[in-house]
Amino acid sequence: MIKYPAESDGVITRIWEAGSGPGTVLLLHEVGLRLDWWRKNFSDLADRDLRTVAVDFPGHGFAAKHVPRSELRLADLTVFAAGIIDGLEMTRPVVVGAGLGATVALDLAKQRPDLVESLVLIAHLGVVQLPDPYRARLVAAVRDTTATTALRRTRRQTADPSFSTSEWLEDEVNINRSPGGPEYLELYADLIDRLCDGGAVGAAKEVETHVLWGEQDEIAPVELLGPTAAALGAYSMVLPGAGHAAYVDRFEGVDGLVAALATRDRQGAA
């Protein structure tokens, strides 16, 4: 694995990259988290000989946290993601997104279908309305960078209590509270609040789409899977026993699907 800084749309960010096969994968994380949440998937997909890239969104992880404007738009994150694919010369990756990352992935496929092979969207936000109390709780958790909220948010992400050690939680708090972090997360909270109305992104009709949901999701209930998949004309899958971060709890199932999509038309393309 190599770790390095990269620039997209004027934002310096952090990249993880591994694997060298003809199939390519881009991993986009949930709001308030960082690319490290993909660590199980990243290693597994690279071991399957897939070129695998994970990136920190602006204002997250070790990406720059200089707030560039007074409002954050979904289009800004879509341009950022497209810049990563173009800048790293990725060949039509399978784009895997969680939460807000899924929303960005879908908008990317709508705006630039030439860049995307297929989509795997986990607990997607923005297609159907996220009702209260889930909406209010999510928006408040993004705004609040205290240690207590970081612990609660992390515990609600995954059903696997071993995933987050005390050192991991300390890093989460310190990163989100680093200079510029709270201000950036305020903009993200406003964006999430708007997306929770639903209807923010429609189907990417030119790109095969799969929507996955954790059966025990405490952040966005699994009941949203059916209407979300129907609105997108997508395949759907419930991941038994998994939480919001279903890619952590059931990473083998998620990665198996991603690998199948990334390699099915490229077996002889090496």
Backbone hydrogen bonds, N-H to C=O, Kabsch-Sander energy under -0.5 kcal/mol:
donor,donor_aa,acceptor,acceptor_aa,energy
2,I,17,E,-2.7
4,Y,15,I,-1.9
6,A,13,T,-2.0
8,S,11,V,-2.1
11,V,8,S,-2.0
13,T,6,A,-3.2
15,I,4,Y,-2.4
16,W,54,A,-2.3
17,E,2,I,-2.3
18,A,52,T,-1.8
25,V,51,R,-2.6
26,L,94,V,-2.3
27,L,53,V,-2.6
28,L,26,L,-0.5
28,L,96,V,-2.9
29,H,55,V,-0.6
33,L,30,E,-1.6
37,W,34,R,-1.9
38,W,35,L,-2.3
39,R,36,D,-1.9
42,F,38,W,-3.5
43,S,39,R,-1.9
44,D,40,K,-2.1
45,L,41,N,-3.2
46,A,42,F,-2.1
47,D,43,S,-2.1
48,R,44,D,-0.9
49,D,46,A,-1.8
50,L,45,L,-1.4
51,R,23,G,-2.7
52,T,18,A,-3.4
52,T,50,L,-0.8
53,V,25,V,-2.4
54,A,16,W,-2.1
55,V,27,L,-1.2
56,D,14,R,-1.6
59,G,64,A,-1.9
60,H,57,F,-2.1
61,G,33,L,-0.5
63,A,60,H,-2.7
64,A,12,I,-3.1
67,V,65,K,-0.7
76,D,73,R,-0.7
77,L,73,R,-1.2
78,T,74,L,-2.0
79,V,75,A,-2.3
80,F,76,D,-1.9
81,A,77,L,-2.4
82,A,78,T,-2.5
83,G,79,V,-2.1
84,I,80,F,-1.5
85,I,81,A,-1.9
86,D,82,A,-2.6
87,G,83,G,-2.9
88,L,84,I,-2.2
89,E,86,D,-1.1
90,M,85,I,-2.3
92,R,90,M,-1.0
94,V,24,T,-2.5
95,V,93,P,-0.6
95,V,118,S,-2.3
96,V,26,L,-3.0
96,V,94,V,-0.6
97,G,95,V,-0.5
97,G,120,V,-2.2
98,A,28,L,-1.8
99,G,122,I,-2.8
101,G,98,A,-2.3
102,A,99,G,-0.5
103,T,99,G,-1.5
104,V,100,L,-2.4
105,A,101,G,-2.3
106,L,102,A,-2.4
107,D,103,T,-2.3
108,L,104,V,-2.6
109,A,105,A,-2.2
110,K,106,L,-1.8
111,Q,107,D,-2.7
112,R,108,L,-3.4
115,L,112,R,-2.3
116,V,113,P,-0.8
117,E,93,P,-2.4
118,S,93,P,-0.6
119,L,208,E,-2.6
120,V,95,V,-2.2
121,L,210,H,-3.3
122,I,97,G,-2.9
122,I,120,V,-0.5
123,A,121,L,-0.6
123,A,212,L,-2.6
125,L,99,G,-0.9
126,G,128,V,-0.6
130,L,196,C,-2.2
134,Y,131,P,-0.6
135,R,131,P,-1.8
137,R,133,P,-2.2
138,L,134,Y,-2.5
139,V,135,R,-2.5
140,A,136,A,-2.2
141,A,137,R,-2.0
142,V,138,L,-1.8
143,R,139,V,-1.7
144,D,140,A,-1.9
145,T,143,R,-0.6
150,A,146,T,-2.2
151,L,147,A,-2.2
152,R,148,T,-2.1
153,R,149,T,-3.2
154,T,150,A,-2.3
155,R,151,L,-2.3
156,R,152,R,-1.6
157,Q,153,R,-1.0
157,Q,154,T,-0.6
158,T,154,T,-1.2
163,F,160,D,-1.4
165,T,163,F,-0.7
169,L,165,T,-2.3
170,E,166,S,-2.1
171,D,167,E,-2.2
172,E,168,W,-2.4
173,V,169,L,-2.3
174,N,170,E,-2.6
175,I,171,D,-2.8
176,N,172,E,-2.2
177,R,173,V,-1.7
178,S,175,I,-1.1
181,G,178,S,-2.8
184,Y,180,G,-2.2
185,L,181,G,-2.6
186,E,182,P,-1.6
187,L,183,E,-1.2
188,Y,184,Y,-1.9
189,A,185,L,-2.6
190,D,186,E,-1.9
191,L,187,L,-2.1
192,I,188,Y,-3.0
193,D,189,A,-2.3
194,R,190,D,-1.7
195,L,191,L,-2.5
196,C,192,I,-2.0
197,D,194,R,-1.5
198,G,195,L,-2.1
199,G,127,V,-1.9
200,A,126,G,-2.7
201,V,126,G,-0.9
205,K,203,A,-1.1
207,V,204,A,-2.0
208,E,117,E,-0.5
210,H,119,L,-1.7
211,V,235,Y,-3.0
212,L,121,L,-3.2
212,L,210,H,-0.5
213,W,237,M,-2.0
215,E,239,L,-2.3
216,Q,242,A,-3.3
217,D,214,G,-1.5
218,E,156,R,-0.6
224,L,221,P,-2.1
225,L,222,V,-2.0
228,T,224,L,-2.0
229,A,225,L,-3.0
230,A,226,G,-2.4
231,A,227,P,-2.2
232,L,228,T,-1.4
233,G,229,A,-0.9
233,G,230,A,-0.6
234,A,229,A,-2.6
235,Y,209,T,-2.3
237,M,211,V,-1.8
239,L,213,W,-3.0
242,A,239,L,-1.7
244,H,156,R,-0.9
245,A,157,Q,-4.6
246,A,244,H,-1.9
248,V,245,A,-2.2
249,D,245,A,-1.5
250,R,246,A,-2.6
251,F,248,V,-0.9
254,V,250,R,-2.0
255,D,251,F,-3.0
256,G,252,E,-2.2
257,L,253,G,-1.7
258,V,254,V,-2.4
259,A,255,D,-3.0
260,A,256,G,-2.0
261,L,257,L,-2.2
262,A,258,V,-2.3
263,T,259,A,-1.5
264,R,260,A,-1.4
266,R,263,T,-1.5
269,A,266,R,-2.1
